[in-house]
């Protein structure tokens, strides 16, 4: 796999339903100003997180998954639980994406049972992943490139719309409306919107898993991280500014005529409607379909590789270590595909309700993964300094430690526990819905505790850590 493939895979996993669906939903519900504040905080944290991953990859002699790092620098049970949490987080995300494809395809073909489309798209992403890693990388590259080109088209049409507003001598930004929307909100709405935006960014940590597939990962990781982050930032910021201006003049359109109405609130529809293009809704659906296919493709890759890594490390059944002739962990891929599509058996379930519940669970498990990476990095840095290892010449400079770590950790904790509290205290949810939404945290802790009890694992002390470096020799 080449560097361009890795960059596009990471972008493909990050730019999905979060940008095309959730962002518009957040702006309409909570206002543009709170959306921008939440986005800024999350993007800063994501940048710190990508720096953390980069430093771990460069400083450590062997590129491994963060589940392995958790076992080595925190505790065996912690790495076990973190790895499985990441696996079922992507399984949930793939399921969410499959349901989204059902919604979209039902727009065009309302008479065909929607579960058929879910089955079809699951089969497609399975076959793509079953190919060699080279072919997988090439397909994901082009899918991600299509998404980026579509966003550029959106921005061009949006810019033309903004120029028309300027020519009419109308106010570009209604600050009074923005202020009123902001003051209507509180700490609870801030946590809700930050959770939504955090879900949009989930996938950036995929670098830690895919970096092993390229040549000279330590040499190229800095370039990969910087390019990936800034491409995502430029795209998101441009879209937010465009939406901010245009939504001051028009209402957001809903994609209707599906068997699940009012789930998708899409700002992209508005822009294409104003362009007076024919078949606008079909264009929007096609855009989202490409985004979903790309994100699901990367997600199936990440989850099957994580299961393979867990099996190699003895934390999953040995059968998942088997690799096909193309270098694909086939049994790990089989299981992940089957679990992701399990909901298709129960095709008569309330899809709308099921969809919303899955998003809640996935958001929490995603933040747990980020928290785990932050804790691993903190433990690693403490060990690295305390044991006085020689400085790596290729070191990824991560300044202002531990300020960045503390900021990221506190923000993740506030969002994770805050969202859990909001769910528990909600009067609109039944006990079953509360349990489903909050299951991520107790499941993570239960896995950790069970491993700890069975294998009697202990927190790794600083003097027992082996970073596989030669210690710096003291001058006489």
Secondary structure, DSSP 8 states (H G I E B T S, - for coil): --HHHHHHHHHHHHSSHIIIIIHHHHHHHH-HHHHHHHHHHHHHHHHHHHHHHHHHHHHSSS---HHHHHHHHT-HHHHHHHHHHHHHHHHHHHHHHHHHHHHHHHHH-TTS-HHHHHHHHHHHHHHHHHS-HHHHHHHHHHHHHHHHHHHHHHHHHHHHHHHHHHHTT--S--HHHHHHHHHT--HHHHHHHHHHHHHHHTTGGGHHHHGGGSSSHHHHHHHHHHHHHHHHHHHHHHHHHHHHHHTTTS---B--SSSSTTS-B-HHHHHHHHTT-TTHHHHHHHHHHHHHHHHHHHHHHHHHHHHHHHHHTTSS-GGGG---TTS--HHHHHHHHHHHTGGGGGTTS-HHHHHHHHHHHHHHHHHHHHHHHHHHHHHHHHHHHHTTB---TT-----STTHHHHHHHHHHHHHHHHHHHHHHH-SSS-HHHHHHHHHHHHHHHHHHHHHHHHH------GGG---S--B-----
